[in-house]
Amino acid sequence: MVSKQIDGIDVPFIAIYTLMGVLTTGIGTFTLFGFDFSAVLTTLVGFEVTAAFLVSIISIVVIGATNELDPTDLATEQRALLGATLFVMVISSWVPEVQSAITGSDMIGLPVFVLYTAAVGSISYLG
């Protein structure tokens, strides 16, 4: 773990997370070998879980683990950024009105995407 530098092991997970952010915000679509990452994998208690959502969560966890993060490692701004990202990710995936607002307008979807990428970039770089 190196502070003030993006670790090499984080780079693929940042790229994957960024791609999944494009999908969860509705800015774009991505299919790999016929598998649509935006497709619903399962429904839990009325909430739709997509592959993009799961891969995003896994990517954040891996980046946090490779940087050996605990709550004391993050500055207040980083904790707020990470908390906002996770909150918006869950709300946008599981509240249809919020999801349609984000995916229906690039003026909303793009800032949400920037929030997603800023969080993982900050954690990887400063963590």
C-alpha positions in Angstrom: 0.0 0.0 0.0 1.4 3.4 -1.0 -0.3 6.7 0.0 -0.6 9.5 -2.6 -0.2 7.1 -5.5 -2.6 4.8 -7.3 -1.5 1.2 -6.7 -1.0 -1.0 -9.7 -3.4 -3.6 -8.3 -6.1 -1.0 -8.1 -6.0 0.1 -11.7 -8.1 -2.8 -13.2 -10.6 -2.5 -10.4 -10.9 1.3 -11.0 -11.5 0.6 -14.7 -14.1 -2.1 -14.0 -15.8 0.1 -11.4 -15.8 3.0 -13.9 -17.4 0.9 -16.6 -20.0 -0.4 -14.2 -20.7 3.2 -13.2 -21.5 4.0 -16.8 -24.0 1.2 -16.7 -25.6 2.0 -13.4 -26.1 5.6 -14.3 -27.5 4.8 -17.7 -24.9 6.8 -19.6 -24.1 3.8 -21.7 -24.5 0.0 -22.2 -22.0 -2.8 -22.2 -22.4 -6.5 -23.3 -19.5 -9.0 -23.0 -19.9 -12.3 -24.8 -23.7 -11.8 -25.0 -24.0 -11.1 -21.2 -25.7 -7.7 -20.5 -24.3 -6.3 -17.2 -27.4 -4.1 -16.9 -29.7 -7.0 -16.9 -31.4 -7.9 -13.6 -29.8 -11.0 -12.0 -32.3 -11.4 -9.2 -34.9 -9.6 -7.3 -34.6 -9.4 -3.5 -37.6 -8.3 -1.6 -38.8 -6.3 -4.6 -35.3 -4.8 -5.3 -33.6 -5.6 -8.6 -30.0 -6.5 -8.4 -28.0 -6.1 -11.6 -24.5 -7.5 -12.4 -23.2 -3.9 -12.7 -24.4 -3.1 -9.1 -22.7 -6.3 -7.7 -19.5 -5.8 -9.6 -19.4 -2.1 -8.4 -19.7 -3.2 -4.8 -17.1 -5.9 -5.2 -14.7 -3.4 -6.8 -15.0 -0.9 -4.0 -14.4 -3.7 -1.4 -11.3 -4.9 -3.3 -9.9 -1.4 -3.6 -10.5 -0.8 0.1 -8.9 -4.2 0.9 -5.8 -3.7 -1.2 -5.3 -0.3 0.4 -5.8 -1.8 3.9 -8.4 0.7 4.8 -10.1 1.2 8.1 -12.3 4.1 9.0 -9.4 6.0 10.6 -7.4 5.9 7.4 -9.9 8.0 5.5 -10.2 11.8 5.9 -13.6 13.3 6.6 -14.0 14.3 3.0 -13.2 10.8 1.8 -15.6 9.2 4.2 -18.3 11.6 3.1 -17.5 10.9 -0.6 -17.5 7.2 -0.1 -20.7 7.3 2.0 -22.4 9.5 -0.6 -21.3 7.2 -3.4 -22.6 4.0 -1.6 -25.9 5.8 -0.7 -26.5 7.0 -4.3 -25.5 3.6 -5.7 -28.0 1.8 -3.5 -30.8 4.4 -3.9 -30.4 4.6 -7.6 -30.4 0.9 -8.0 -33.4 0.2 -5.7 -35.6 3.2 -5.9 -37.3 3.4 -9.3 -38.0 7.1 -9.2 -34.4 8.0 -8.5 -33.1 5.5 -11.0 -35.3 7.0 -13.8 -34.2 10.5 -12.8 -30.5 9.5 -13.1 -30.9 7.3 -16.2 -33.4 9.7 -17.9 -31.2 12.8 -17.9 -27.5 13.1 -18.8 -27.5 16.3 -16.7 -28.1 14.2 -13.6 -26.4 11.0 -14.7 -23.1 12.6 -15.5 -22.6 14.2 -12.1 -23.6 10.9 -10.4 -21.0 9.1 -12.6 -18.4 11.7 -11.6 -19.3 11.1 -7.9 -18.8 7.4 -8.4 -15.4 7.7 -10.0 -14.2 10.5 -7.6 -14.8 8.2 -4.7 -12.8 5.2 -5.9 -10.0 7.5 -7.3 -9.8 9.3 -3.9 -9.7 6.0 -2.0 -7.1 4.5 -4.2 -4.9 7.6 -4.4 -5.1 8.9 -0.9 -5.8 5.6 0.9 
